[in-house]
Amino acid sequence: MESHTDQIELLFEKTKHYTQTSVDLYKLKVIDKSADIISTLIARVAIGLFVVLFILTVNIGISLWIGDALGKNYLGFLIVSGFYGVVSVLLYVMRNRWIKSPVRNSIIVQALS
């Protein structure tokens, strides 16, 4: 029959292995979530870059088209930039509702899933 000290040592050894396994599992979960969030962010930035380039090209075309219709190219660019000025002010005023909250909620949902 084993002595009580042998049983206690065995218990401490099993506890040590359990703790180390739990720490390793936690590290792997953190790495998995971090990799998921970073890869999603990189994909969204890449898609966003191409969308911005597309929109920029379309806006140049629209500006030239409006300018041609008005007889002066600079008027088309002024009208398009004025439109973006109005949109920028609107986004600034509504930034908490339209930008911060949805982004914050998306990050929280992704981190907790």
The first five atom37 places (N, CA, C, CB, O) and aatype in JSON, in Angstrom:
{
  "aatype": [12, 6, 15, 8, 16, 3, 5, 9, 6, 10, 10, 13, 6, 11, 16, 11, 8, 18, 16, 5, 16, 15, 19, 3, 10, 18, 11, 10, 11, 19, 9, 3, 11, 15, 0, 3, 9, 9, 15, 16, 10, 9, 0, 1, 19, 0, 9, 7, 10, 13, 19, 19, 10, 13, 9, 10, 16, 19, 2, 9, 7, 9, 15, 10, 17, 9, 7, 3, 0, 10, 7, 11, 2, 18, 10, 7, 13, 10, 9, 19, 15, 7, 13, 18, 7, 19, 19, 15, 19, 10, 10, 18, 19, 12, 1, 2, 1, 17, 9, 11, 15, 14, 19, 1, 2, 15, 9, 9, 19, 5, 0, 10, 15],
  "atom_mask": [
    [1, 1, 1, 1, 1],
    [1, 1, 1, 1, 1],
    [1, 1, 1, 1, 1],
    [1, 1, 1, 1, 1],
    [1, 1, 1, 1, 1],
    [1, 1, 1, 1, 1],
    [1, 1, 1, 1, 1],
    [1, 1, 1, 1, 1],
    [1, 1, 1, 1, 1],
    [1, 1, 1, 1, 1],
    [1, 1, 1, 1, 1],
    [1, 1, 1, 1, 1],
    [1, 1, 1, 1, 1],
    [1, 1, 1, 1, 1],
    [1, 1, 1, 1, 1],
    [1, 1, 1, 1, 1],
    [1, 1, 1, 1, 1],
    [1, 1, 1, 1, 1],
    [1, 1, 1, 1, 1],
    [1, 1, 1, 1, 1],
    [1, 1, 1, 1, 1],
    [1, 1, 1, 1, 1],
    [1, 1, 1, 1, 1],
    [1, 1, 1, 1, 1],
    [1, 1, 1, 1, 1],
    [1, 1, 1, 1, 1],
    [1, 1, 1, 1, 1],
    [1, 1, 1, 1, 1],
    [1, 1, 1, 1, 1],
    [1, 1, 1, 1, 1],
    [1, 1, 1, 1, 1],
    [1, 1, 1, 1, 1],
    [1, 1, 1, 1, 1],
    [1, 1, 1, 1, 1],
    [1, 1, 1, 1, 1],
    [1, 1, 1, 1, 1],
    [1, 1, 1, 1, 1],
    [1, 1, 1, 1, 1],
    [1, 1, 1, 1, 1],
    [1, 1, 1, 1, 1],
    [1, 1, 1, 1, 1],
    [1, 1, 1, 1, 1],
    [1, 1, 1, 1, 1],
    [1, 1, 1, 1, 1],
    [1, 1, 1, 1, 1],
    [1, 1, 1, 1, 1],
    [1, 1, 1, 1, 1],
    [1, 1, 1, 0, 1],
    [1, 1, 1, 1, 1],
    [1, 1, 1, 1, 1],
    [1, 1, 1, 1, 1],
    [1, 1, 1, 1, 1],
    [1, 1, 1, 1, 1],
    [1, 1, 1, 1, 1],
    [1, 1, 1, 1, 1],
    [1, 1, 1, 1, 1],
    [1, 1, 1, 1, 1],
    [1, 1, 1, 1, 1],
    [1, 1, 1, 1, 1],
    [1, 1, 1, 1, 1],
    [1, 1, 1, 0, 1],
    [1, 1, 1, 1, 1],
    [1, 1, 1, 1, 1],
    [1, 1, 1, 1, 1],
    [1, 1, 1, 1, 1],
    [1, 1, 1, 1, 1],
    [1, 1, 1, 0, 1],
    [1, 1, 1, 1, 1],
    [1, 1, 1, 1, 1],
    [1, 1, 1, 1, 1],
    [1, 1, 1, 0, 1],
    [1, 1, 1, 1, 1],
    [1, 1, 1, 1, 1],
    [1, 1, 1, 1, 1],
    [1, 1, 1, 1, 1],
    [1, 1, 1, 0, 1],
    [1, 1, 1, 1, 1],
    [1, 1, 1, 1, 1],
    [1, 1, 1, 1, 1],
    [1, 1, 1, 1, 1],
    [1, 1, 1, 1, 1],
    [1, 1, 1, 0, 1],
    [1, 1, 1, 1, 1],
    [1, 1, 1, 1, 1],
    [1, 1, 1, 0, 1],
    [1, 1, 1, 1, 1],
    [1, 1, 1, 1, 1],
    [1, 1, 1, 1, 1],
    [1, 1, 1, 1, 1],
    [1, 1, 1, 1, 1],
    [1, 1, 1, 1, 1],
    [1, 1, 1, 1, 1],
    [1, 1, 1, 1, 1],
    [1, 1, 1, 1, 1],
    [1, 1, 1, 1, 1],
    [1, 1, 1, 1, 1],
    [1, 1, 1, 1, 1],
    [1, 1, 1, 1, 1],
    [1, 1, 1, 1, 1],
    [1, 1, 1, 1, 1],
    [1, 1, 1, 1, 1],
    [1, 1, 1, 1, 1],
    [1, 1, 1, 1, 1],
    [1, 1, 1, 1, 1],
    [1, 1, 1, 1, 1],
    [1, 1, 1, 1, 1],
    [1, 1, 1, 1, 1],
    [1, 1, 1, 1, 1],
    [1, 1, 1, 1, 1],
    [1, 1, 1, 1, 1],
    [1, 1, 1, 1, 1],
    [1, 1, 1, 1, 1],
    [1, 1, 1, 1, 1]
  ],
  "atom_positions": [
    [[0.84, -1.17, 0.0], [0.0, 0.0, 0.0], [0.89, 1.24, 0.0], [-0.95, -0.01, 1.21], [1.91, 1.31, 0.68]],
    [[0.48, 2.19, -0.76], [1.26, 3.41, -0.88], [1.06, 4.28, 0.35], [0.88, 4.18, -2.15], [0.0, 4.27, 0.99]],
    [[2.08, 5.01, 0.64], [1.96, 5.91, 1.79], [1.23, 7.18, 1.36], [3.36, 6.25, 2.38], [1.06, 7.45, 0.17]],
    [[0.82, 7.93, 2.33], [0.09, 9.17, 2.05], [0.98, 10.18, 1.33], [-0.45, 9.78, 3.36], [0.49, 10.95, 0.5]],
    [[2.25, 10.2, 1.64], [3.14, 11.15, 0.97], [3.27, 10.82, -0.52], [4.54, 11.15, 1.63], [3.36, 11.72, -1.34]],
    [[3.29, 9.53, -0.86], [3.36, 9.15, -2.28], [2.08, 9.58, -3.0], [3.58, 7.62, -2.42], [2.13, 10.05, -4.14]],
    [[0.96, 9.42, -2.35], [-0.3, 9.82, -2.96], [-0.38, 11.34, -3.13], [-1.48, 9.33, -2.11], [-0.88, 11.83, -4.13]],
    [[0.13, 12.07, -2.14], [0.12, 13.53, -2.23], [1.06, 13.99, -3.34], [0.53, 14.17, -0.87], [0.72, 14.91, -4.09]],
    [[2.22, 13.36, -3.46], [3.15, 13.71, -4.54], [2.53, 13.42, -5.9], [4.47, 12.93, -4.38], [2.67, 14.21, -6.83]],
    [[1.84, 12.3, -6.01], [1.16, 11.96, -7.25], [0.08, 12.99, -7.57], [0.56, 10.55, -7.17], [-0.09, 13.39, -8.72]],
    [[-0.66, 13.41, -6.55], [-1.69, 14.43, -6.73], [-1.08, 15.75, -7.2], [-2.47, 14.64, -5.43], [-1.62, 16.39, -8.11]],
    [[0.02, 16.17, -6.59], [0.7, 17.4, -7.0], [1.22, 17.28, -8.44], [1.87, 17.71, -6.05], [1.15, 18.25, -9.2]],
    [[1.72, 16.14, -8.81], [2.23, 15.93, -10.16], [1.09, 16.01, -11.19], [2.94, 14.56, -10.26], [1.24, 16.64, -12.24]],
    [[-0.04, 15.38, -10.88], [-1.19, 15.44, -11.78], [-1.73, 16.87, -11.88], [-2.3, 14.48, -11.31], [-2.14, 17.32, -12.96]],
    [[-1.73, 17.57, -10.75], [-2.19, 18.96, -10.75], [-1.26, 19.82, -11.61], [-2.25, 19.51, -9.31], [-1.72, 20.68, -12.35]],
    [[0.04, 19.57, -11.51], [1.01, 20.33, -12.31], [0.78, 20.07, -13.8], [2.46, 19.94, -11.91], [0.8, 21.01, -14.59]],
    [[0.58, 18.83, -14.18], [0.32, 18.49, -15.59], [-1.0, 19.11, -16.07], [0.29, 16.96, -15.77], [-1.07, 19.61, -17.19]],
    [[-2.01, 19.07, -15.24], [-3.29, 19.66, -15.6], [-3.15, 21.17, -15.8], [-4.35, 19.37, -14.51], [-3.67, 21.73, -16.77]],
    [[-2.44, 21.82, -14.89], [-2.24, 23.27, -15.0], [-1.46, 23.61, -16.27], [-1.5, 23.8, -13.76], [-1.82, 24.55, -16.98]],
    [[-0.41, 22.85, -16.56], [0.38, 23.11, -17.77], [-0.45, 22.89, -19.03], [1.63, 22.21, -17.79], [-0.34, 23.65, -19.99]],
    [[-1.27, 21.86, -19.04], [-2.14, 21.59, -20.18], [-3.17, 22.71, -20.35], [-2.84, 20.24, -20.02], [-3.46, 23.12, -21.47]],
    [[-3.72, 23.19, -19.24], [-4.69, 24.29, -19.3], [-4.04, 25.56, -19.84], [-5.28, 24.56, -17.91], [-4.65, 26.27, -20.64]],
    [[-2.83, 25.86, -19.41], [-2.11, 27.04, -19.9], [-1.82, 26.9, -21.39], [-0.79, 27.23, -19.11], [-1.99, 27.86, -22.15]],
    [[-1.38, 25.72, -21.82], [-1.11, 25.49, -23.24], [-2.38, 25.65, -24.07], [-0.51, 24.1, -23.45], [-2.35, 26.24, -25.15]],
    [[-3.49, 25.12, -23.58], [-4.76, 25.24, -24.28], [-5.17, 26.7, -24.39], [-5.85, 24.43, -23.56], [-5.64, 27.14, -25.45]],
    [[-5.01, 27.46, -23.32], [-5.35, 28.89, -23.34], [-4.49, 29.63, -24.36], [-5.17, 29.5, -21.94], [-5.0, 30.46, -25.1]],
    [[-3.18, 29.33, -24.39], [-2.29, 29.96, -25.36], [-2.74, 29.66, -26.79], [-0.85, 29.49, -25.16], [-2.77, 30.55, -27.64]],
    [[-3.09, 28.42, -27.05], [-3.53, 28.05, -28.39], [-4.83, 28.74, -28.78], [-3.71, 26.54, -28.48], [-5.0, 29.14, -29.93]],
    [[-5.74, 28.9, -27.83], [-6.99, 29.61, -28.11], [-6.73, 31.07, -28.42], [-7.96, 29.49, -26.93], [-7.34, 31.64, -29.33]],
    [[-5.82, 31.7, -27.67], [-5.48, 33.1, -27.91], [-4.82, 33.25, -29.28], [-4.54, 33.64, -26.79], [-5.13, 34.19, -30.02]],
    [[-3.91, 32.35, -29.63], [-3.25, 32.4, -30.93], [-4.28, 32.22, -32.05], [-2.15, 31.32, -31.03], [-4.23, 32.92, -33.06]],
    [[-5.21, 31.29, -31.86], [-6.23, 31.06, -32.88], [-7.1, 32.3, -33.08], [-7.1, 29.86, -32.49], [-7.35, 32.7, -34.22]],
    [[-7.56, 32.9, -32.01], [-8.4, 34.1, -32.12], [-7.62, 35.25, -32.74], [-8.95, 34.5, -30.73], [-8.14, 35.97, -33.59]],
    [[-6.37, 35.43, -32.32], [-5.55, 36.51, -32.86], [-5.34, 36.33, -34.36], [-4.2, 36.58, -32.14], [-5.45, 37.28, -35.13]],
    [[-5.03, 35.12, -34.76], [-4.81, 34.84, -36.18], [-6.1, 35.07, -36.98], [-4.32, 33.4, -36.38], [-6.06, 35.6, -38.09]],
    [[-7.23, 34.69, -36.41], [-8.51, 34.88, -37.09], [-8.82, 36.37, -37.25], [-9.63, 34.19, -36.31], [-9.23, 36.8, -38.33]],
    [[-8.62, 37.14, -36.2], [-8.9, 38.57, -36.25], [-7.95, 39.28, -37.21], [-8.8, 39.19, -34.85], [-8.38, 40.12, -38.0]],
    [[-6.68, 38.95, -37.16], [-5.69, 39.6, -38.03], [-5.93, 39.24, -39.49], [-4.27, 39.21, -37.62], [-5.84, 40.1, -40.37]],
    [[-6.24, 37.98, -39.77], [-6.48, 37.59, -41.16], [-7.74, 38.25, -41.71], [-6.59, 36.06, -41.28], [-7.79, 38.64, -42.87]],
    [[-8.76, 38.37, -40.88], [-9.98, 39.07, -41.3], [-9.69, 40.53, -41.56], [-11.09, 38.93, -40.24], [-10.17, 41.1, -42.54]],
    [[-8.91, 41.15, -40.69], [-8.55, 42.55, -40.87], [-7.76, 42.77, -42.16], [-7.75, 43.05, -39.67], [-8.03, 43.71, -42.89]],
    [[-6.8, 41.91, -42.43], [-5.99, 42.04, -43.65], [-6.86, 41.86, -44.89], [-4.84, 41.02, -43.65], [-6.71, 42.59, -45.87]],
    [[-7.75, 40.9, -44.86], [-8.64, 40.68, -46.0], [-9.54, 41.89, -46.24], [-9.5, 39.42, -45.79], [-9.74, 42.31, -47.38]],
    [[-10.08, 42.45, -45.16], [-10.95, 43.62, -45.31], [-10.17, 44.84, -45.81], [-11.63, 43.95, -43.97], [-10.69, 45.63, -46.6]],
    [[-8.94, 45.0, -45.34], [-8.12, 46.12, -45.82], [-7.82, 45.97, -47.3], [-6.81, 46.22, -45.01], [-7.87, 46.94, -48.05]],
    [[-7.49, 44.75, -47.74], [-7.21, 44.52, -49.15], [-8.44, 44.8, -50.02], [-6.73, 43.07, -49.37], [-8.34, 45.46, -51.05]],
    [[-9.58, 44.3, -49.59], [-10.82, 44.56, -50.33], [-11.13, 46.06, -50.31], [-12.0, 43.75, -49.73], [-11.53, 46.62, -51.33]],
    [[-10.96, 46.69, -49.17], [-11.2, 48.12, -49.06], [-10.3, 48.93, -49.98], [0.0, 0.0, 0.0], [-10.75, 49.92, -50.56]],
    [[-9.05, 48.53, -50.12], [-8.13, 49.22, -51.01], [-8.62, 49.18, -52.45], [-6.74, 48.61, -50.92], [-8.61, 50.19, -53.15]],
    [[-9.06, 48.01, -52.9], [-9.56, 47.91, -54.27], [-10.87, 48.67, -54.46], [-9.76, 46.44, -54.64], [-11.11, 49.25, -55.52]],
    [[-11.72, 48.69, -53.45], [-12.95, 49.46, -53.53], [-12.64, 50.95, -53.61], [-13.85, 49.17, -52.31], [-13.27, 51.68, -54.38]],
    [[-11.67, 51.41, -52.83], [-11.28, 52.82, -52.86], [-10.72, 53.19, -54.23], [-10.23, 53.12, -51.76], [-11.04, 54.25, -54.77]],
    [[-9.88, 52.32, -54.8], [-9.35, 52.6, -56.14], [-10.46, 52.65, -57.18], [-8.31, 51.53, -56.53], [-10.44, 53.5, -58.07]],
    [[-11.42, 51.76, -57.07], [-12.56, 51.76, -57.99], [-13.36, 53.04, -57.86], [-13.45, 50.54, -57.73], [-13.71, 53.68, -58.85]],
    [[-13.66, 53.41, -56.62], [-14.46, 54.62, -56.38], [-13.7, 55.86, -56.86], [-14.81, 54.75, -54.87], [-14.3, 56.77, -57.43]],
    [[-12.4, 55.89, -56.63], [-11.59, 57.03, -57.09], [-11.66, 57.17, -58.61], [-10.14, 56.86, -56.64], [-11.83, 58.27, -59.13]],
    [[-11.52, 56.06, -59.31], [-11.58, 56.09, -60.77], [-12.96, 56.52, -61.25], [-11.23, 54.73, -61.35], [-13.06, 57.33, -62.18]],
    [[-13.99, 56.01, -60.64], [-15.36, 56.39, -61.02], [-15.59, 57.88, -60.74], [-16.39, 55.52, -60.26], [-16.22, 58.57, -61.54]],
    [[-15.09, 58.37, -59.6], [-15.27, 59.78, -59.27], [-14.54, 60.7, -60.25], [-14.8, 60.05, -57.86], [-15.05, 61.77, -60.58]],
    [[-13.38, 60.3, -60.7], [-12.68, 61.1, -61.71], [-13.52, 61.14, -62.99], [-11.27, 60.53, -61.99], [-13.65, 62.19, -63.62]],
    [[-14.06, 60.0, -63.36], [-14.91, 59.96, -64.55], [-16.16, 60.81, -64.39], [0.0, 0.0, 0.0], [-16.53, 61.54, -65.32]],
    [[-16.79, 60.74, -63.25], [-17.99, 61.55, -63.0], [-17.64, 63.04, -63.0], [-18.64, 61.16, -61.65], [-18.37, 63.85, -63.56]],
    [[-16.51, 63.39, -62.38], [-16.09, 64.79, -62.35], [-15.85, 65.31, -63.76], [-14.82, 64.95, -61.5], [-16.27, 66.41, -64.09]],
    [[-15.17, 64.52, -64.58], [-14.92, 64.94, -65.96], [-16.22, 65.04, -66.75], [-13.96, 63.96, -66.65], [-16.38, 65.94, -67.58]],
    [[-17.14, 64.12, -66.5], [-18.43, 64.13, -67.19], [-19.25, 65.36, -66.82], [-19.22, 62.85, -66.86], [-19.81, 66.03, -67.69]],
    [[-19.32, 65.66, -65.51], [-20.05, 66.85, -65.07], [-19.36, 68.1, -65.6], [-20.14, 66.9, -63.52], [-20.02, 69.03, -66.06]],
    [[-18.03, 68.14, -65.52], [-17.29, 69.29, -66.03], [-17.5, 69.49, -67.51], [0.0, 0.0, 0.0], [-17.61, 70.63, -67.98]],
    [[-17.56, 68.4, -68.27], [-17.8, 68.49, -69.71], [-19.21, 69.03, -69.98], [-17.62, 67.12, -70.4], [-19.43, 69.83, -70.89]],
    [[-20.17, 68.58, -69.16], [-21.55, 69.04, -69.33], [-21.68, 70.52, -68.99], [-22.5, 68.21, -68.45], [-22.51, 71.22, -69.58]],
    [[-20.88, 71.0, -68.04], [-20.94, 72.41, -67.64], [-20.0, 73.3, -68.45], [-20.62, 72.54, -66.17], [-20.07, 74.52, -68.36]],
    [[-19.12, 72.7, -69.24], [-18.21, 73.46, -70.07], [-16.87, 73.76, -69.44], [0.0, 0.0, 0.0], [-15.97, 74.25, -70.12]],
    [[-16.7, 73.48, -68.15], [-15.44, 73.71, -67.45], [-15.14, 72.48, -66.58], [-15.5, 75.03, -66.57], [-15.93, 72.13, -65.7]],
    [[-13.99, 71.84, -66.82], [-13.67, 70.62, -66.08], [-13.56, 70.85, -64.58], [-12.38, 70.02, -66.6], [-13.98, 70.0, -63.79]],
    [[-13.02, 71.99, -64.18], [-12.84, 72.23, -62.74], [-14.17, 72.3, -62.0], [-12.06, 73.51, -62.52], [-14.23, 72.0, -60.81]],
    [[-15.24, 72.7, -62.68], [-16.56, 72.73, -62.01], [-17.03, 71.33, -61.64], [-17.59, 73.4, -62.92], [-17.65, 71.14, -60.59]],
    [[-16.76, 70.36, -62.48], [-17.12, 68.97, -62.16], [-16.39, 68.47, -60.93], [0.0, 0.0, 0.0], [-16.98, 67.81, -60.08]],
    [[-15.09, 68.79, -60.83], [-14.32, 68.38, -59.66], [-14.78, 69.12, -58.4], [-12.83, 68.63, -59.89], [-14.82, 68.53, -57.32]],
    [[-15.14, 70.38, -58.53], [-15.64, 71.12, -57.37], [-16.97, 70.56, -56.88], [-15.8, 72.61, -57.72], [-17.19, 70.47, -55.67]],
    [[-17.85, 70.19, -57.79], [-19.15, 69.64, -57.4], [-18.97, 68.3, -56.7], [-20.07, 69.48, -58.63], [-19.58, 68.05, -55.66]],
    [[-18.13, 67.43, -57.26], [-17.91, 66.11, -56.65], [-17.23, 66.27, -55.29], [-17.05, 65.21, -57.58], [-17.6, 65.58, -54.34]],
    [[-16.24, 67.15, -55.18], [-15.57, 67.33, -53.88], [-16.52, 67.98, -52.87], [-14.29, 68.18, -54.05], [-16.43, 67.69, -51.68]],
    [[-17.42, 68.86, -53.33], [-18.43, 69.42, -52.43], [-19.36, 68.34, -51.89], [0.0, 0.0, 0.0], [-19.74, 68.35, -50.72]],
    [[-19.73, 67.4, -52.76], [-20.56, 66.27, -52.33], [-19.84, 65.48, -51.23], [-20.89, 65.36, -53.52], [-20.44, 65.12, -50.22]],
    [[-18.54, 65.21, -51.44], [-17.79, 64.46, -50.44], [-17.58, 65.28, -49.17], [-16.45, 64.03, -51.0], [-17.46, 64.72, -48.08]],
    [[-17.53, 66.59, -49.3], [-17.46, 67.43, -48.1], [-18.71, 67.29, -47.25], [0.0, 0.0, 0.0], [-18.62, 67.17, -46.03]],
    [[-19.87, 67.31, -47.9], [-21.14, 67.14, -47.18], [-21.21, 65.75, -46.53], [-22.35, 67.35, -48.14], [-21.62, 65.63, -45.38]],
    [[-20.81, 64.72, -47.27], [-20.82, 63.36, -46.73], [-19.86, 63.25, -45.55], [-20.44, 62.33, -47.83], [-20.16, 62.58, -44.56]],
    [[-18.69, 63.9, -45.64], [-17.72, 63.87, -44.55], [-18.27, 64.5, -43.28], [-16.43, 64.57, -44.96], [-18.09, 63.96, -42.19]],
    [[-18.93, 65.64, -43.42], [-19.53, 66.29, -42.25], [-20.61, 65.4, -41.65], [-20.12, 67.67, -42.64], [-20.69, 65.28, -40.42]],
    [[-21.43, 64.79, -42.48], [-22.48, 63.89, -42.0], [-21.88, 62.69, -41.26], [-23.35, 63.41, -43.17], [-22.37, 62.29, -40.2]],
    [[-20.81, 62.11, -41.82], [-20.15, 60.98, -41.16], [-19.52, 61.4, -39.84], [-19.09, 60.38, -42.07], [-19.54, 60.64, -38.87]],
    [[-18.95, 62.6, -39.8], [-18.35, 63.08, -38.57], [-19.4, 63.26, -37.48], [-17.61, 64.4, -38.81], [-19.18, 62.9, -36.32]],
    [[-20.53, 63.81, -37.85], [-21.6, 64.04, -36.87], [-22.17, 62.71, -36.37], [-22.73, 64.9, -37.49], [-22.49, 62.58, -35.19]],
    [[-22.3, 61.73, -37.25], [-22.92, 60.45, -36.89], [-21.88, 59.34, -36.67], [-23.88, 60.02, -37.99], [-22.23, 58.16, -36.74]],
    [[-20.62, 59.69, -36.39], [-19.55, 58.69, -36.3], [-19.78, 57.64, -35.22], [-18.23, 59.37, -36.04], [-19.44, 56.47, -35.42]],
    [[-20.35, 58.02, -34.09], [-20.57, 57.04, -33.02], [-21.62, 56.0, -33.41], [-21.0, 57.74, -31.74], [-21.46, 54.82, -33.11]],
    [[-22.68, 56.43, -34.07], [-23.77, 55.54, -34.42], [-23.44, 54.7, -35.65], [-25.04, 56.33, -34.65], [-23.76, 53.51, -35.69]],
    [[-22.8, 55.3, -36.65], [-22.6, 54.61, -37.93], [-21.27, 53.91, -38.04], [-22.74, 55.58, -39.04], [-21.13, 52.97, -38.83]],
    [[-20.26, 54.34, -37.27], [-18.93, 53.76, -37.45], [-18.44, 53.06, -36.17], [-17.93, 54.84, -37.86], [-18.16, 51.86, -36.2]],
    [[-18.35, 53.8, -35.06], [-17.75, 53.24, -33.85], [-18.52, 52.04, -33.29], [-17.65, 54.3, -32.81], [-17.93, 51.0, -33.02]],
    [[-19.81, 52.19, -33.13], [-20.61, 51.11, -32.53], [-20.6, 49.83, -33.36], [-22.04, 51.57, -32.32], [-20.38, 48.75, -32.81]],
    [[-20.85, 49.91, -34.68], [-20.81, 48.66, -35.46], [-19.44, 48.0, -35.48], [-21.25, 48.94, -36.87], [-19.34, 46.77, -35.42]],
    [[-18.36, 48.8, -35.55], [-17.02, 48.22, -35.55], [-16.73, 47.6, -34.2], [-15.96, 49.29, -35.9], [-16.2, 46.48, -34.14]],
    [[-17.06, 48.28, -33.12], [-16.83, 47.76, -31.78], [-17.61, 46.45, -31.58], [-17.25, 48.8, -30.71], [-17.06, 45.47, -31.07]],
    [[-18.88, 46.44, -31.98], [-19.7, 45.25, -31.83], [-19.16, 44.09, -32.67], [-21.15, 45.55, -32.22], [-19.17, 42.94, -32.22]],
    [[-18.68, 44.38, -33.87], [-18.13, 43.34, -34.73], [-16.89, 42.72, -34.11], [-17.8, 43.91, -36.11], [-16.71, 41.5, -34.15]],
    [[-16.02, 43.55, -33.54], [-14.8, 43.03, -32.9], [-15.16, 42.19, -31.69], [-13.87, 44.18, -32.49], [-14.56, 41.14, -31.48]],
    [[-16.12, 42.63, -30.9], [-16.51, 41.87, -29.7], [-17.12, 40.54, -30.1], [-17.51, 42.68, -28.85], [-16.79, 39.51, -29.5]],
    [[-18.01, 40.53, -31.09], [-18.65, 39.29, -31.53], [-17.6, 38.32, -32.06], [-19.72, 39.57, -32.62], [-17.63, 37.13, -31.75]],
    [[-16.65, 38.84, -32.86], [-15.62, 37.97, -33.42], [-14.68, 37.44, -32.33], [-14.82, 38.71, -34.48], [-14.26, 36.29, -32.4]],
    [[-14.36, 38.26, -31.34], [-13.46, 37.82, -30.29], [-14.11, 36.8, -29.37], [-12.99, 39.01, -29.48], [-13.42, 35.93, -28.83]],
    [[-15.43, 36.89, -29.18], [-16.1, 35.98, -28.26], [-16.65, 34.72, -28.91], [-17.2, 36.7, -27.58], [-17.08, 33.8, -28.22]],
    [[-16.64, 34.67, -30.24], [-17.21, 33.49, -30.9], [-16.21, 32.37, -30.98], [-17.71, 33.83, -32.29], [-16.52, 31.3, -31.51]]
  ]
}
